[in-house]
Amino acid sequence: MKQKIYFKTFGCRTNQFDTQVMISKLSNHTLSTTEESADVVVINSCTVTNSADASVRNYISTIERKNPNVKVILAGCGAHSKGEQLFAQNRVFGVMGHSEKENIDLILKKTERFYQIGDLEHIDSTIVEEFVGKSRAFIKIQEGCDFRCSYCIIPYVRGNARSHKESDILSQIERLATNGFGEFILTGTNVGSYGKDTGSSIAQLLEKMSQIRGVRRIRIGSLEPIQIDDHFKSLLNEPWMAKHLHIALQHTEDTMLKKMNRRNRFATDFALFEEIASCGYALGTDFIVGHPGENESVWQEAIRRIEQLPLTHIHAFTYSKRDNTPSATMTPQIKGDIAKSRHKMLSDLVGLKNLHFREKHNTNLEVLLEQERAGIHHGYDQYYQKITVQSDEDLSGNWVFITQAEAQKEGNYAVL
């Protein structure tokens, strides 16, 4: 008898893609829409911080209450960091590593508890032709990371950087484009390292992707400043490039960047952001608030530099200790209330910058609408700005052209 499988995904876009890979391999089982009705729950876990691990443990506890007889299988990054412990504690029926996800159909048939962690050298060959419940397609182009930032455990649970086969990537995009997808989001552990091991580059891949019929817009997950070279810059004005880049800085004060073992420095970051912004781009970044050593003078300099940068989006993290990383032993630790206050200051500042950008870039918006409820649609424009569109017609999954939108505090708004 076929089992009903429920997938719970934590964390990043890479995990979202990995879940789609597993779903695509379910030939002898069916999907469940709830944990309560499932025979098996597969948790695609995140382990980027201690709190991410806690979220997974809490979710397991929730499942135990909702469906005591369900089998829980732990996958994802947490399988490599906490899987052995959770397995020993009998909290999960099985543990499967990254390299095992393409074998999910066979793994789900196991009747005895198992710990199948695999290796950190595997590269998927699965070509995903459909994304359940999505109007945009995520394309994983690489795996792993060669950087060793002091706060980060991800290279140790994802492995070193390695690129997916170009032919597999392009074949997947061709099939998805044939299935009606027009927007593609490139994702991976460290996207900008694509091609480093194969003699190619992300710029070369972008050019080949753009030649596939049906490709309308390409977004890129997150890039490191040092990965944006002249070849990449030459593509900035191409019509298929989303006018938004997320460039991971993590901080703007150089002594903190050194503590974090980062490869970027503010002077070159500022010049890069100014250059790209001059091409009409919205720009986002990651920023870790409250990392050990971020005293008041360091913070004041950092926030002053944030004011200078042409930022429109911020993915701000309050530092959370990650066991077994260099940062975990650094001092002085920053008190939680101080870090929380700084996080709000940063978010408010960039939120205001975002509003000012939207006020200047609220015309001729090309929007892919993703969902509809009671005549209200939501989507994102070419600047990765969220927009609410009111229409009597169901336009879900369609591209629309907005002549002018109203830039409101919480996002753009338009009526069709």
C-alpha positions, -999 to 999 in steps of 0.1 A, spaced: 0 0 0 13 35 -9 23 56 21 12 93 24 43 115 28 43 150 42 74 173 36 83 201 60 110 224 48 130 247 70 155 273 59 168 285 26 159 283 -11 184 255 -15 163 234 9 132 243 -10 148 230 -42 160 199 -24 124 192 -13 112 195 -49 139 170 -58 125 145 -33 89 151 -43 99 145 -80 112 110 -70 80 98 -53 68 72 -77 56 46 -51 41 70 -26 17 100 -25 19 135 -10 -1 144 21 -13 179 28 -11 177 66 11 161 92 -20 145 108 -29 125 78 6 114 69 23 80 74 57 96 71 69 132 77 102 141 61 118 171 77 142 190 54 160 208 82 182 239 87 211 241 111 225 275 104 221 286 140 214 269 174 179 284 172 173 267 138 181 234 155 157 242 183 130 249 157 134 215 142 133 198 177 102 218 186 86 207 153 94 170 161 76 175 194 46 190 177 44 160 153 46 136 183 15 152 198 -4 155 165 3 121 151 20 97 176 23 68 151 39 88 122 74 79 111 97 110 112 127 111 88 153 138 93 169 152 61 188 184 52 217 202 70 205 192 104 209 155 95 246 162 94 249 182 125 223 168 149 211 137 132 232 112 151 220 127 184 183 128 175 186 92 162 202 80 194 175 97 214 149 79 194 133 112 183 133 102 146 127 69 127 155 76 103 182 100 92 192 107 56 221 129 43 221 152 13 235 125 -10 205 102 -3 176 124 -13 174 111 -48 169 76 -32 139 89 -12 115 65 -28 135 34 -16 143 50 17 106 54 25 101 17 21 124 9 51 106 -9 79 135 -7 104 151 24 119 180 37 98 209 62 98 220 67 62 241 99 62 260 93 29 287 118 19 293 155 12 306 151 -23 274 142 -41 259 164 -69 222 159 -79 214 148 -114 177 151 -110 159 174 -134 129 189 -117 101 197 -143 75 211 -120 73 231 -87 43 223 -66 24 255 -57 49 278 -73 48 302 -102 86 309 -102 111 281 -106 142 276 -83 172 262 -101 200 248 -79 233 253 -98 259 244 -72 264 229 -39 287 236 -9 310 265 0 348 270 1 345 301 23 352 296 60 334 325 77 340 323 115 302 322 124 291 296 98 288 259 100 273 254 65 305 243 47 308 215 73 273 202 66 271 209 28 307 202 18 331 222 -4 318 241 -35 310 220 -65 290 228 -96 261 210 -111 265 199 -148 257 228 -171 238 204 -194 216 193 -166 209 229 -156 200 240 -191 179 209 -197 159 216 -166 153 252 -176 142 241 -210 116 217 -196 104 242 -170 100 269 -197 80 244 -218 58 239 -188 51 276 -186 76 289 -161 91 323 -172 110 334 -141 140 314 -128 158 319 -95 194 306 -93 201 291 -59 228 271 -41 250 273 -11 274 298 -26 259 306 -60 287 329 -73 312 300 -70 295 283 -99 319 271 -126 350 275 -104 356 238 -106 346 234 -143 363 263 -160 330 282 -164 314 310 -145 280 322 -134 281 349 -161 287 323 -188 258 302 -175 235 333 -174 242 340 -211 233 304 -221 202 305 -200 190 337 -216 190 320 -250 164 294 -240 130 302 -254 105 311 -227 131 325 -202 117 359 -193 135 369 -161 164 355 -142 171 362 -105 202 352 -86 200 341 -50 230 357 -33 265 367 -45 297 375 -27 312 409 -36 344 393 -49 324 371 -73 310 400 -93 336 404 -121 337 424 -153 320 397 -173 291 397 -149 289 435 -149 286 434 -187 252 416 -183 236 441 -159 216 459 -186 203 428 -203 165 428 -204 162 393 -189 182 402 -158 161 410 -128 169 445 -116 178 433 -82 209 417 -67 215 404 -33 251 409 -24 262 394 10 283 418 30 275 406 65 289 438 81 302 472 70 329 477 96 363 463 87 375 450 121 342 430 123 347 417 88 382 405 98 367 388 129 342 371 107 369 359 84 352 377 55 369 384 22 352 417 15 361 452 29 338 483 30 358 506 5 355 481 -23 319 471 -13 308 507 -14 323 513 -49 307 481 -62 272 490 -48 275 525 -63 284 511 -97 255 486 -98 230 511 -84 239 535 -112 224 508 -136 190 512 -118 193 482 -96 177 475 -62 203 461 -39 200 438 -9 224 424 16 228 401 46 239 417 79 248 400 112 239 423 142 255 416 175 284 394 165 310 391 193 332 422 194 306 446 180 310 473 206 292 507 205 319 525 185 320 497 159 282 497 156 280 535 152 306 533 123 287 504 108 253 521 108 269 553 94 282 533 65 248 516 60 234 551 56 259 557 27 251 525 9 224 525 -18 205 496 -1 169 487 -7 166 453 10 181 439 42 182 403 55 193 412 90 202 385 116 207 389 153 238 369 159 230 334 173 258 312 185 265 282 163 283 255 182 316 243 168 324 276 150 352 300 158 327 328 166 312 307 193 343 312 215 348 349 207 344 377 233 329 400 243 294 386 236 268 413 229 238 414 252 205 403 236 186 435 243 214 456 227 215 433 196 177 435 193 178 473 195 205 475 168 185 450 146 155 473 147 176 504 140 191 487 109 158 473 97 140 507 101 168 525 83 168 502 53 130 501 53 130 539 48 156 535 20 133 509 4 103 533 5 123 561 -11 135 537 -39 99 525 -46 87 561 -48 112 567 -76 107 533 -93 69 529 -93 63 530 -131 65 505 -159 66 475 -135 67 440 -149 51 417 -123 46 380 -120 14 375 -99 17 345 -76 -15 341 -57 -51 355 -55 -76 358 -27 -109 377 -30 -97 398 -59 -64 406 -43 -32 394 -60 4 394 -48 37 393 -67 71 408 -72 83 433 -98 117 434 -116 132 452 -85 120 424 -62 96 447 -46 64 431 -34 32 445 -49 -4 440 -42 -27 441 -72 -65 444 -71 -83 429 -100 -118 414 -107 -101 389 -130 -81 359 -116 -46 366 -129 -27 341 -107 5 329 -125 3 356 -151 26 384 -160 11 419 -159 25 453 -168 18 480 -142 20 515 -157 21 531 -123 19 518 -87 13 536 -54 43 533 -31 28 526 3 48 520 35 42 483 35 47 478 -3 34 489 -37 -2 488 -47 -20 489 -80 -55 484 -95 -61 466 -128 
